């Protein structure tokens, strides 16, 4: 009975979070007042994130339903989508000026966080047999490479600014005190990418389990960044083209690695 209730809660989590994400994203895209206090740079990035969030909704709903029906593979993708939403709404909650959606941001962040906390034990109890083939190594090296690449990218902005006693250019252009992306990536996400890949190569359970969720996260986050960079190019930020190309490559590699890995989980 308890397990059945836990499975039903997956549907409830998915529906509640999806409705709130759609509301927040559509308001952000259609109501000019939502980002009116942001710089053009940061407002454009927020709108790109809104587009990425809308893309995450059908994935959350479909994978949530398939997880409810007993699919372990879908549960991994569902978990990765929740990790993406937690990340996204931390940024909205702390780095977007106070607006009418503030409590919606908080609700999505809280619901997504507790959905992970309260379901991960059940997901782990369903673990299947992970591939010991090239698919595992390719997925592991891909997530590690992304972790190293973005760590070096962010540090190449931060360290010269610290030495010169300046604010990083990207932070200044966004009109922020600090970039929350730098904070979350360097403290949590990128170390998790590198550790997950390393542990997966060593055939350790935690690495094998988190490979698919973090690759799902990488695909969704990459798509939202590509959307943001596309909007920035349309707004005249021509310097957004190189990072857009780079992140597009990251998205493609993450998707290929995820598809190969998830397909071979028994």
Secondary structure as UniProt FT lines:
FT   HELIX           2..30
FT   TURN            32..37
FT   HELIX           40..68
FT   TURN            69..70
FT   HELIX           72..95
FT   TURN            100..101
FT   HELIX           102..125
FT   HELIX           134..164
FT   HELIX           169..174
FT   HELIX           180..184
FT   HELIX           185..189
FT   HELIX           190..201
FT   TURN            202..203
FT   HELIX           205..234
FT   TURN            235..236
FT   TURN            238..239
FT   HELIX           240..263
//
